[in-house]
Amino acid sequence: MKNTNALTRSTPFWLLLLMSLGLTGIGGWLVTNQVTSMTSRLLDGTATNVDVYVGQAMVVFGAALLGAGLLGILLSLVLGAVKALLPAKAGAAGSAALPDVQADEVDATEFTAPETTTPVEDSEKSDADAAEESDADASDPAEREPSITR
């Protein structure tokens, strides 16, 4: 059975990859076009203020587009690697491997009720326990209470 949730069938993945490639291409074109134009005009001595100052801003803008495109390409590669390392979901292909158990096949003798215990009553306490309690009641209250000065 084919995995229908593959990354290659994911529209957002392909949009990320195509937009990243587009940004990388446009950014690279802007940078190389403006740098070559500025270099040739500055060396010829025919450069104007617009060529120099607007050209620099266009190079920065192109570099930002180029960087965003490269980051998107790297992100799509990371997504592909993570998707390849993750195991397949058990919902699609794993559901056929689970045994089909009907309700009438379950044996009622498999289940047992938990054992309950009753608390010990006061009348069932031994005489030694009662003697210890009476000794504790007769002791000095200062010994039973915590003291700050000790």
N, C-alpha and C positions, 0 to 999 in steps of 0.2 A: 504494500500500500504506500503510495506516495505521500510525502509530507506536504500538505497544502498550505502550511504556515511558513514556508521557506522564505528566506530573506530575499531571494531573487524574484519572488512574486509580490513583494511589498512595494506599493506605490510611493510611500514616503522615502524609502531607501533610494529608489531610483530618482526621485525628485532631488534629494540631497546630492546624489552623485552628479546628476546632470547640471544642476545649478552651480555646484562647486567647480565643475569643469568649465562652465561658461564664465564664471567670475575669474577663474585663473587665466583663461584666454584673454578676456577683455582687459584685465589688470596688466597682464604682461604686454599686451599690445599698446596700452596707454603709456606705460613706462618707457618701452623701447622707442616709440614714436616721438614722445616729447623730448627724451634725452638726446636722440640723434638730431632732432630739429634744433634744439638749443645749442648743441655742440657745433653744428655746422654754421649757424648764424653768428654765434659768438666768435668763432675762428675767422669768419669772413668779415666781421666788423659791421654787419648789417642788422644786428639784433636791436629790437626796440624794447621799451619797458614792458610791453604786453608779452612779448616773447619770453622774456626772462622771468618776470614775476608770476605770470599766469602759468607759464610752463612748469615752474617749481611746484605750484599748487596742484597741477594736473599729475605730476609725477608722484606726489604724496597720495593723492586720491587713487591713482592706479596701483600704487604699492599696497594700499589698504585693501583694495579689491583682490589683488593677487594673494595677499596673506589670508584673507577670508576664504578664498577658493582653495588654497592649499590646506587650510585647517579643515574645511569640509571634506576634502578628499581623504585626509588622515582619519577623520571621524568615521567615514564610511568604511574604511579599511578595518578600523577597530571594531565597528559593529559587525562586520563580516566574520572577524576572528572570534568574537564573543559568541556569536550565534553558532559557529561551528563547534565551539567547546561545550556549549550547554547541551544537556541531554534532551531528547525529544519528550514532548508532553505525553503523559500516560493516558490522556483523555481520548486521543484519536486512534493511535495504533495499539495502545496497551489495553484497551477495553475488551478486545477480542480474546486476550490471553487470560482474563480472569474467569474463574469457574462460575458456572451458572447454578446457584443454589436456590431451590424452591423452598417455600415455607413449610410444606408438609414433610420434607426430608430431614428437618432438624429433630434430633432425639431429645425429648423432654427430660430424660434421666441425666443428661450431661450437666444440668444446672442444679446446684444445691443451695439451700437457704443458708445464710450466715448464722453461725452460732452466737447466741446471746448469753451474757453472763449477768447475774444479779449482784448488786452491791451487798457487801457484808453489813448485816444489821448490827446495832449497838449491843443487842443481847447476845450475839454470837462472839463477841470479843473475849479474849482470854482474860483470866484474872491478872496476869502479869501486865497486860496492856492497861488495865484499869488502875493498877498500882502506880504505873509510870505517870499516868495522867494526874493522879491525885498528888504525887510528889511534885510535879511541875506546877500545880496550882498553889501548893504550899510554899514554894520557894520565894525568895525575896524579890519584889517587883523591880528593884533597881538592877538586878542581874539580868532580867529578861528584856528590859528596855535598853536601847543603845544610848551610850553616853558620849558627849562631845569631848569631855576632858580625859578620857582613857587613852 
